[in-house]
């Protein structure tokens, strides 16, 4: 067996569009990370949960109201069951855990195994068989049970499978933080008395790396200590000062930070925000990236093969996209756009036009993403269409089942579509997934992003768009602060493109309308100049905001 030196843990990993093992950006990033590790021959193994019922299948009523259904899929169509099984204890009960292996093969043939943990076994009690059914489902008890399986069970499964020489455990968000407790227990094995020492804590810290993705305090997992003790049982680690925090609750982020030698945010600004949130902690920043071989459309892959041979092995060479003629880039994009428009019209019967400037907005539907910002003043939007030229908009995205406000935002988009139907065609594609994301980020003309600063930790959809020559029109937050060169790689929403947009949504909407009008005019009146922006999006953003550069930084800063 090949020695795996890096173990990558993530609550969700987007591996295949047909496998519902992810909900959105965190999982898709994890999948891109694993793919990059395979491409770069990094000795990694990854761990996640199986999710037999997925996140959920989204259905939208005529008014846009979202309902959810379990996802029907067959794990055996994609992965192979491996032996042996391991046992974790949940609420005093032994729970058996099996694993399914999904091999991720890189461009040179190197493989990174992903192990998907599964408790749906005949040996388990009925309630325990469902513990790996649903991603982010049910209540705190269910969620903590899953995190025990992921963290404790994940380490035990790796050991049982023969991965005994792991040097680094990388926690992608705090869901896997309990793996640190299992590593502490490994330090104690065979030793009397079994008392955790400062040397034990230091040894675990040397092994662990933690990436935080959440710039909002409410987004970090916390569990009441009474519940933790009930499900986990007694453990000496709970009494350790400067390890478990805080007071009568277990904060999974603090646990991970306290037991990691390297902690990072996922964009430069997110690093700053995280250091302000968690004073006294050393938090670095490694800006996210996307995997070019995964998100570049087949048409642009063919174009790059023609002009930039070896771009898959050396993503930085995409900077040579500037040597490709603007007409070739525009013609290639048109092939992607035709594919998208045909799909939208087939799915929605809305009658979108290939020659009309098309905006794309697709992400988790929640309040801080502000999908309705574009509709703050519908009369102003109509005026832009009359003065500058026609536009059409494609939306997609799910709201968390318990996020009523997010569901209402989808209804607002549908209502705007009805209100503006005589002037602007607005389509909403249901059940947003990786396949739809690939279609959208490659096929629209402009990628729109309107988060409430500074709540966008990074964002990656605009990076995928850039690989396909699609520039962003975005609020300066997350990665776009680093990626935006005004009028060169895209456009900033804000009065001063060196500063983030204001926190006043009404003012932000005015900034959006002002910039949108200029972009629409550029699209119709100076198409060659617009194509030049497309080329720069590839050459400057596509060549840098990718997982190859990201993983090189992790290797140097965190792994070795």
C-alpha positions as CSV (number, residue, x, y, z in Angstrom):
1,X,0.0,0.0,0.0
2,X,1.3,3.5,-0.9
3,X,2.1,5.6,2.1
4,X,-0.5,8.4,2.6
5,X,1.1,11.3,4.6
6,X,-1.9,13.7,4.4
7,X,-5.4,12.8,5.7
8,X,-8.1,15.3,4.5
9,X,-11.3,15.4,6.5
10,X,-14.5,17.2,5.3
11,X,-18.1,16.8,6.2
12,X,-19.0,17.0,2.5
13,X,-17.0,16.3,-0.6
14,X,-18.3,16.9,-4.1
15,X,-16.9,14.0,-6.1
16,X,-19.3,13.4,-8.9
17,X,-22.5,15.4,-10.0
18,X,-24.5,12.2,-9.6
19,X,-23.3,11.6,-6.0
20,X,-25.2,13.8,-3.5
21,X,-22.3,13.9,-1.0
22,X,-22.1,17.7,-1.0
23,X,-24.4,20.7,-0.5
24,X,-22.5,23.6,-2.1
25,X,-19.3,25.5,-2.0
26,X,-17.5,23.8,0.9
27,X,-18.0,20.4,-0.6
28,X,-17.2,21.4,-4.1
29,X,-14.0,23.0,-2.9
30,X,-13.1,19.8,-1.0
31,X,-13.6,17.8,-4.2
32,X,-11.4,20.2,-6.1
33,X,-8.8,19.9,-3.4
34,X,-8.7,16.1,-3.7
35,X,-8.6,16.3,-7.5
36,X,-5.6,18.7,-7.3
37,X,-3.9,16.4,-4.8
38,X,-4.3,13.6,-7.3
39,X,-3.1,15.8,-10.2
40,X,0.0,16.9,-8.2
41,X,0.7,13.4,-6.8
42,X,0.3,14.5,-3.2
43,X,0.2,11.4,-0.9
44,X,-3.3,12.1,0.4
45,X,-6.3,10.1,1.6
46,X,-9.7,11.8,2.2
47,X,-12.6,11.0,4.6
48,X,-16.2,12.1,4.5
49,X,-19.7,10.5,5.1
50,X,-21.8,8.6,2.6
51,X,-25.2,10.4,2.8
52,X,-27.6,7.7,1.4
53,X,-30.3,10.4,1.2
54,X,-28.0,13.2,0.1
55,X,-28.5,16.8,1.0
56,X,-31.9,17.0,-0.6
57,X,-33.6,17.1,-4.0
58,X,-35.1,20.5,-4.6
59,X,-38.6,21.0,-6.1
60,X,-39.9,24.5,-6.8
61,X,-43.6,25.3,-6.9
62,X,-45.0,27.8,-9.5
63,X,-44.5,30.7,-7.0
64,X,-40.9,29.5,-6.3
65,X,-41.6,27.9,-2.9
66,X,-39.0,25.2,-2.3
67,X,-39.9,21.7,-1.1
68,X,-37.4,18.9,-0.3
69,X,-37.2,15.2,-1.0
70,X,-34.6,12.6,-0.2
71,X,-32.1,11.9,-3.1
72,X,-32.4,8.4,-4.6
73,X,-29.0,7.0,-5.6
74,X,-27.0,3.8,-5.4
75,X,-23.5,4.1,-3.8
76,X,-22.5,0.8,-5.4
77,X,-22.7,2.4,-8.8
78,X,-19.8,4.7,-7.9
79,X,-17.8,3.3,-5.0
80,X,-16.6,0.0,-3.7
81,X,-17.2,-1.3,-0.1
82,X,-13.9,-2.0,1.6
83,X,-13.1,-3.9,4.8
84,X,-12.7,-3.9,7.7
85,X,-15.4,-2.2,9.8
86,X,-14.7,-0.1,12.8
87,X,-16.7,0.8,15.9
88,X,-17.4,4.1,17.5
89,X,-19.5,4.7,20.7
90,X,-22.5,7.0,20.4
91,X,-24.6,7.6,23.6
92,X,-23.1,4.5,25.1
93,X,-24.0,2.3,22.1
94,X,-21.4,0.6,19.9
95,X,-22.0,1.8,16.3
96,X,-20.4,-0.1,13.5
97,X,-19.0,1.9,10.6
98,X,-18.2,0.6,7.1
99,X,-16.4,2.5,4.4
100,X,-16.9,2.9,0.6
101,X,-13.8,3.8,-1.4
102,X,-14.1,6.3,-4.3
103,X,-10.8,6.7,-6.2
104,X,-10.0,10.1,-7.6
105,X,-7.5,9.7,-10.4
106,X,-5.2,12.6,-11.4
107,X,-4.0,13.6,-14.9
108,X,-0.8,11.4,-14.6
109,X,-2.6,8.4,-13.1
110,X,-1.9,9.1,-9.3
111,X,-4.9,8.2,-7.2
112,X,-6.3,9.7,-4.0
113,X,-8.7,7.4,-2.2
114,X,-11.8,9.0,-0.7
115,X,-13.4,6.9,2.1
116,X,-17.1,7.5,2.6
117,X,-18.3,6.3,6.1
118,X,-21.6,4.5,6.3
119,X,-23.6,3.2,9.3
120,X,-26.4,1.6,7.4
121,X,-25.5,-1.9,8.5
122,X,-27.7,-4.7,9.8
123,X,-25.6,-5.0,12.9
124,X,-26.6,-1.5,14.1
125,X,-29.7,-0.4,16.0
126,X,-32.4,1.1,13.7
127,X,-31.7,4.7,14.8
128,X,-28.0,4.3,14.2
129,X,-28.4,3.0,10.7
130,X,-29.7,6.5,9.7
131,X,-26.8,8.4,11.2
132,X,-25.1,8.8,7.8
133,X,-28.3,9.4,5.8
134,X,-28.6,13.1,5.5
135,X,-26.1,15.9,5.1
136,X,-26.8,18.8,7.6
137,X,-30.1,17.2,8.6
138,X,-32.2,16.8,11.6
139,X,-31.1,18.3,15.0
140,X,-28.0,19.0,17.1
141,X,-28.0,15.4,18.5
142,X,-28.0,14.0,14.9
143,X,-25.3,16.5,13.8
144,X,-23.0,15.7,16.7
145,X,-23.5,12.0,16.2
146,X,-22.3,12.5,12.6
147,X,-19.3,14.5,13.7
148,X,-18.3,11.8,16.1
149,X,-18.5,9.3,13.3
150,X,-16.5,11.6,11.0
151,X,-13.8,12.6,13.4
152,X,-13.4,9.6,15.7
153,X,-14.5,7.0,13.2
154,X,-12.5,8.6,10.4
155,X,-9.2,8.2,12.2
156,X,-10.0,4.7,13.2
157,X,-11.0,3.7,9.7
158,X,-7.8,5.1,8.2
159,X,-5.8,3.1,10.7
160,X,-7.8,-0.1,10.1
161,X,-7.2,0.3,6.4
162,X,-3.5,0.5,6.9
163,X,-2.8,4.2,6.8
164,X,-0.6,4.3,9.8
165,X,2.1,6.8,8.8
166,X,-0.1,9.9,8.4
167,X,1.9,13.0,9.2
168,X,-0.9,15.7,8.8
169,X,-4.6,15.7,9.5
170,X,-6.3,18.5,7.6
171,X,-9.7,19.5,8.9
172,X,-11.8,21.3,6.3
173,X,-14.0,23.3,8.7
174,X,-14.7,22.4,12.3
175,X,-17.0,19.4,11.7
176,X,-14.1,17.0,11.9
177,X,-12.6,18.5,15.0
178,X,-13.2,15.5,17.2
179,X,-10.4,13.7,15.3
180,X,-8.1,15.6,17.6
181,X,-9.5,13.7,20.6
182,X,-8.9,10.4,18.9
183,X,-5.3,11.5,18.2
184,X,-4.9,12.4,21.9
185,X,-6.2,8.9,22.8
186,X,-3.6,7.4,20.4
187,X,-0.9,9.2,22.4
188,X,-2.1,7.5,25.6
189,X,-2.3,3.9,24.3
190,X,-0.2,1.5,26.3
191,X,0.8,4.1,28.8
192,X,0.2,4.2,32.5
193,X,-1.2,6.3,34.0
194,X,-3.5,7.5,31.1
195,X,-3.2,11.2,31.8
196,X,-3.0,13.7,29.0
197,X,0.2,15.8,29.3
198,X,1.4,19.0,27.6
199,X,3.6,16.9,25.4
200,X,0.6,14.9,24.2
201,X,-1.2,18.1,23.3
202,X,1.9,19.4,21.5
203,X,2.2,16.1,19.6
204,X,-1.4,16.3,18.3
205,X,-0.9,20.0,17.4
206,X,2.1,19.0,15.2
207,X,-0.2,16.6,13.3
208,X,-3.1,18.9,12.7
209,X,-4.0,21.6,10.1
210,X,-7.3,23.6,10.2
211,X,-9.1,25.6,7.6
212,X,-11.9,27.9,8.6
213,X,-14.5,29.0,6.0
214,X,-17.0,31.0,8.1
215,X,-16.7,34.7,8.8
216,X,-19.9,34.7,10.9
217,X,-19.8,33.6,14.5
218,X,-23.2,31.9,14.2
219,X,-21.9,29.7,11.4
220,X,-19.4,27.8,13.7
221,X,-20.7,24.5,15.2
222,X,-21.4,24.6,18.9
223,X,-22.9,21.9,21.1
224,X,-24.0,22.0,24.8
225,X,-21.5,20.1,26.9
226,X,-24.4,18.2,28.5
227,X,-25.2,16.8,25.0
228,X,-21.5,16.2,24.3
229,X,-21.1,14.2,27.5
230,X,-24.3,12.3,26.8
231,X,-23.3,11.3,23.3
232,X,-19.5,11.1,23.6
233,X,-19.2,9.8,27.2
234,X,-16.7,11.1,29.8
235,X,-13.2,12.1,28.6
236,X,-10.3,13.7,30.3
237,X,-9.8,16.0,27.4
238,X,-13.0,17.9,28.3
239,X,-11.3,19.3,31.3
240,X,-8.1,20.5,29.5
241,X,-7.7,24.3,29.7
242,X,-6.9,26.0,26.4
243,X,-8.2,23.1,24.5
244,X,-12.0,22.9,24.9
245,X,-13.9,26.1,24.7
246,X,-16.1,27.7,25.9
247,X,-17.7,27.2,29.3
248,X,-20.8,25.0,29.0
249,X,-20.5,24.4,25.3
250,X,-18.1,22.7,22.8
251,X,-17.1,25.1,20.0
252,X,-15.7,22.9,17.2
253,X,-13.8,25.8,15.7
254,X,-11.9,26.5,19.0
255,X,-11.2,22.8,19.4
256,X,-9.6,22.7,16.0
257,X,-7.6,25.9,16.4
258,X,-6.4,24.9,19.8
259,X,-5.1,21.6,18.5
260,X,-3.6,22.7,15.2
261,X,-0.2,23.9,14.4
262,X,-1.4,25.8,11.3
263,X,-4.7,27.6,10.9
264,X,-5.9,29.5,7.8
265,X,-8.8,31.4,6.3
266,X,-9.7,31.1,2.7
267,X,-8.9,34.6,1.3
268,X,-6.7,37.5,2.4
269,X,-9.6,39.5,3.8
270,X,-11.1,36.4,5.4
271,X,-7.9,35.9,7.2
272,X,-8.1,39.4,8.6
273,X,-11.8,38.9,9.6
274,X,-10.9,35.6,11.3
275,X,-8.1,37.2,13.3
276,X,-10.5,39.8,14.5
277,X,-13.1,37.1,15.5
278,X,-10.6,34.9,17.3
279,X,-8.2,37.3,19.0
280,X,-4.9,35.8,20.2
281,X,-4.9,33.1,17.5
282,X,-2.4,33.0,14.6
283,X,-4.5,32.7,11.5
284,X,-2.9,32.7,8.1
285,X,-4.7,33.0,4.7
286,X,-4.6,30.7,1.7
287,X,-7.0,31.9,-1.0
288,X,-9.2,29.2,-2.4
289,X,-9.0,28.0,-6.0
290,X,-10.8,25.7,-8.4
291,X,-9.6,22.8,-10.4
292,X,-9.2,23.9,-14.0
293,X,-9.5,20.4,-15.5
294,X,-12.8,20.0,-13.7
295,X,-14.4,23.4,-14.4
296,X,-13.1,24.4,-17.8
297,X,-15.7,23.5,-20.5
298,X,-14.8,21.0,-23.2
299,X,-14.8,23.8,-25.8
300,X,-12.3,25.9,-23.9
301,X,-10.2,22.8,-23.1
302,X,-9.9,22.2,-26.8
303,X,-8.9,25.8,-27.3
304,X,-6.3,25.7,-24.6
305,X,-5.0,22.4,-26.0
306,X,-4.5,24.1,-29.3
307,X,-2.7,27.3,-28.0
308,X,-1.4,26.4,-24.5
309,X,-0.3,22.7,-24.5
310,X,0.5,21.4,-21.0
311,X,-2.0,23.8,-19.3
312,X,-3.4,21.0,-17.2
313,X,-0.1,20.2,-15.7
314,X,0.9,23.8,-15.3
315,X,-2.1,25.9,-14.6
316,X,0.0,29.1,-14.4
317,X,0.5,28.8,-18.2
318,X,-3.1,29.9,-18.7
319,X,-1.6,33.4,-18.6
320,X,-0.7,32.8,-22.2
321,X,-4.5,33.1,-23.0
322,X,-3.6,36.7,-23.8
323,X,-2.0,35.3,-27.0
324,X,-5.3,33.8,-28.2
325,X,-7.3,36.1,-30.5
326,X,-10.3,37.8,-29.0
327,X,-12.4,36.4,-31.8
328,X,-11.5,32.8,-30.9
329,X,-12.3,33.4,-27.3
330,X,-15.6,34.9,-28.2
331,X,-16.5,32.1,-30.6
332,X,-15.6,29.4,-28.1
333,X,-17.7,31.2,-25.4
334,X,-20.6,31.3,-27.9
335,X,-20.6,27.5,-28.1
336,X,-20.9,27.3,-24.3
337,X,-23.6,29.9,-24.3
338,X,-25.6,28.1,-26.9
339,X,-25.5,25.0,-24.8
340,X,-26.8,26.9,-21.8
341,X,-29.6,28.8,-23.6
342,X,-30.8,25.5,-25.2
343,X,-30.9,23.9,-21.8
344,X,-32.7,26.8,-20.1
345,X,-35.3,27.0,-22.8
346,X,-35.9,23.3,-22.7
347,X,-36.3,23.3,-18.9
348,X,-38.3,26.5,-18.5
349,X,-39.9,27.3,-21.9
350,X,-38.9,30.9,-21.4
351,X,-37.5,31.6,-24.8
352,X,-34.1,33.1,-24.0
353,X,-32.1,34.6,-26.9
354,X,-28.5,33.6,-27.8
355,X,-27.6,37.2,-28.7
356,X,-28.8,38.8,-25.5
357,X,-26.4,39.7,-22.6
358,X,-26.9,36.9,-20.1
359,X,-26.2,37.3,-16.3
360,X,-25.7,34.3,-14.1
361,X,-26.4,34.1,-10.3
362,X,-26.1,30.6,-8.7
363,X,-25.3,29.8,-5.1
364,X,-26.9,28.9,-1.8
365,X,-29.9,31.0,-1.3
366,X,-29.5,32.8,2.0
367,X,-29.9,36.4,3.2
368,X,-26.3,37.5,3.1
369,X,-25.9,36.4,-0.6
370,X,-28.6,39.0,-1.5
371,X,-30.0,37.4,-4.6
372,X,-32.7,40.0,-4.7
373,X,-30.4,43.0,-4.7
374,X,-30.7,43.3,-8.5
375,X,-34.5,43.8,-8.1
376,X,-34.3,46.6,-5.5
377,X,-35.6,49.1,-8.2
378,X,-37.2,47.3,-11.1
379,X,-37.9,50.6,-12.9
380,X,-34.2,51.4,-12.9
381,X,-33.5,47.9,-14.3
382,X,-36.1,48.5,-17.0
383,X,-34.4,51.9,-17.8
384,X,-31.0,50.2,-18.2
385,X,-32.5,47.8,-20.7
386,X,-34.1,50.6,-22.7
387,X,-31.0,52.8,-22.6
388,X,-28.1,50.3,-22.9
389,X,-29.5,47.1,-24.3
390,X,-31.5,43.9,-23.4
391,X,-30.4,41.5,-20.7
392,X,-31.7,38.1,-19.5
393,X,-30.8,36.4,-16.2
394,X,-30.4,32.8,-15.1
395,X,-30.7,31.9,-11.4
396,X,-30.2,28.7,-9.5
397,X,-29.5,27.6,-6.0
398,X,-31.0,25.8,-3.0
399,X,-32.0,27.2,0.4
400,X,-31.3,25.2,3.5
401,X,-34.5,23.3,4.5
402,X,-34.7,25.2,7.8
403,X,-33.8,28.6,6.2
404,X,-37.3,30.1,5.7
405,X,-35.8,33.5,4.8
406,X,-33.7,31.8,2.1
407,X,-36.8,30.1,0.7
408,X,-38.6,33.5,0.6
409,X,-35.7,34.9,-1.4
410,X,-36.3,32.2,-4.1
411,X,-40.0,33.4,-4.2
412,X,-38.8,37.0,-4.6
413,X,-36.8,36.0,-7.7
414,X,-39.8,34.3,-9.1
415,X,-42.0,37.3,-8.4
416,X,-39.4,39.6,-10.1
417,X,-39.5,37.3,-13.1
418,X,-43.3,37.8,-13.3
419,X,-43.1,41.6,-12.8
420,X,-40.3,42.1,-15.4
421,X,-41.4,39.4,-17.9
422,X,-42.3,42.0,-20.6
423,X,-38.8,43.5,-20.4
424,X,-36.4,41.0,-19.0
425,X,-36.5,37.2,-19.1
426,X,-35.6,35.6,-15.8
427,X,-35.2,31.8,-15.5
428,X,-34.6,29.8,-12.3
429,X,-33.1,26.3,-12.8
430,X,-34.1,24.0,-9.9
431,X,-32.0,21.5,-8.0
432,X,-28.6,23.3,-8.4
433,X,-25.7,20.8,-8.5
434,X,-22.2,20.5,-10.0
435,X,-23.5,19.8,-13.5
436,X,-25.7,22.9,-13.5
437,X,-22.8,24.9,-12.0
438,X,-20.5,23.8,-14.9
439,X,-23.2,24.8,-17.4
440,X,-23.9,28.2,-15.9
441,X,-20.4,29.3,-15.1
442,X,-19.3,28.5,-18.7
443,X,-22.4,29.7,-20.5
444,X,-23.4,33.1,-19.1
445,X,-21.8,36.4,-20.3
446,X,-21.4,37.9,-16.8
447,X,-21.1,36.3,-13.4
448,X,-23.1,38.3,-10.8
449,X,-22.2,38.2,-7.1
450,X,-23.8,40.5,-4.5
451,X,-22.9,39.3,-1.0
452,X,-23.1,41.5,2.1
453,X,-19.5,42.3,3.0
454,X,-17.6,40.9,4.8
455,X,-19.7,37.7,4.9
456,X,-18.3,36.1,1.8
457,X,-15.3,34.1,3.1
458,X,-14.0,33.4,-0.4
459,X,-16.5,32.2,-3.0
460,X,-15.3,30.1,-5.9
461,X,-18.0,30.3,-8.6
462,X,-16.5,33.4,-10.1
463,X,-13.2,31.5,-10.4
464,X,-14.9,28.8,-12.4
465,X,-16.5,31.4,-14.6
466,X,-13.1,33.0,-15.2
467,X,-11.6,29.8,-16.5
468,X,-14.3,29.9,-19.2
469,X,-13.7,33.6,-20.1
470,X,-16.7,34.8,-18.1
471,X,-15.8,38.0,-16.2
472,X,-17.4,38.8,-12.8
473,X,-19.5,41.8,-11.8
474,X,-19.3,41.5,-8.0
475,X,-19.2,43.2,-4.7
476,X,-15.7,43.5,-3.4
477,X,-15.7,40.7,-0.9
478,X,-13.9,37.4,-0.5
479,X,-11.6,36.4,-3.4
480,X,-12.9,39.2,-5.7
481,X,-10.9,41.8,-3.7
482,X,-7.8,40.0,-4.9
483,X,-9.1,39.1,-8.4
484,X,-10.7,42.3,-9.5
485,X,-8.7,44.6,-11.8
486,X,-11.4,47.1,-12.8
487,X,-12.3,46.9,-16.4
488,X,-9.6,44.3,-17.0
489,X,-10.7,41.1,-15.3
490,X,-14.2,42.3,-14.5
491,X,-16.0,45.0,-12.6
492,X,-16.5,45.9,-8.9
493,X,-19.8,46.9,-7.5
494,X,-19.0,50.0,-5.4
495,X,-18.1,53.6,-5.5
496,X,-14.4,53.1,-5.0
497,X,-13.1,49.8,-6.3
498,X,-10.3,49.8,-3.8
499,X,-12.8,49.5,-0.9
500,X,-15.6,47.0,-0.2
501,X,-19.1,48.1,-1.0
502,X,-21.1,49.8,1.7
503,X,-23.3,47.8,4.1
504,X,-26.4,49.7,2.9
505,X,-28.1,47.5,0.5
506,X,-30.0,50.4,-1.1
507,X,-26.7,52.1,-1.8
508,X,-25.2,48.9,-3.1
509,X,-28.1,48.5,-5.5
510,X,-27.4,51.9,-6.9
511,X,-23.7,51.0,-7.3
512,X,-24.9,47.8,-9.1
513,X,-27.2,49.6,-11.5
514,X,-24.5,52.2,-12.4
515,X,-21.9,49.6,-13.2
516,X,-24.3,47.2,-14.9
517,X,-25.4,49.9,-17.3
518,X,-21.8,50.5,-18.3
519,X,-21.1,46.8,-18.8
520,X,-24.3,46.4,-20.9
521,X,-23.2,49.2,-23.1
522,X,-19.7,47.7,-23.5
523,X,-21.1,44.3,-24.4
524,X,-23.2,45.7,-27.3
525,X,-21.2,48.7,-28.5
526,X,-17.6,47.5,-28.0
527,X,-17.7,43.7,-28.4
528,X,-13.9,43.4,-29.1
529,X,-13.1,45.3,-25.9
530,X,-15.5,43.0,-24.0
531,X,-13.7,40.0,-25.5
532,X,-10.4,41.4,-24.2
533,X,-11.8,41.4,-20.7
534,X,-12.8,37.8,-21.2
535,X,-9.2,37.0,-22.2
536,X,-7.8,38.7,-19.1
537,X,-10.3,36.9,-16.9
538,X,-8.6,33.6,-18.1
539,X,-5.0,34.9,-18.1
540,X,-5.0,36.7,-14.8
541,X,-7.7,35.0,-12.7
542,X,-7.8,31.6,-14.2
543,X,-4.1,31.1,-14.0
544,X,-3.9,32.1,-10.4
545,X,-7.2,31.3,-8.6
546,X,-6.8,27.5,-9.0
547,X,-6.3,24.6,-6.8
548,X,-2.8,23.9,-8.1
549,X,-1.5,27.2,-6.7
550,X,-3.7,26.7,-3.6
551,X,-2.3,23.2,-2.9
552,X,1.3,24.4,-3.5
553,X,0.7,26.9,-0.7
554,X,-0.7,24.2,1.6
555,X,2.2,21.9,0.9
556,X,4.7,24.7,1.8
557,X,2.9,26.3,4.6
558,X,0.9,23.6,6.3
559,X,1.8,20.0,5.2
560,X,5.6,19.7,5.0
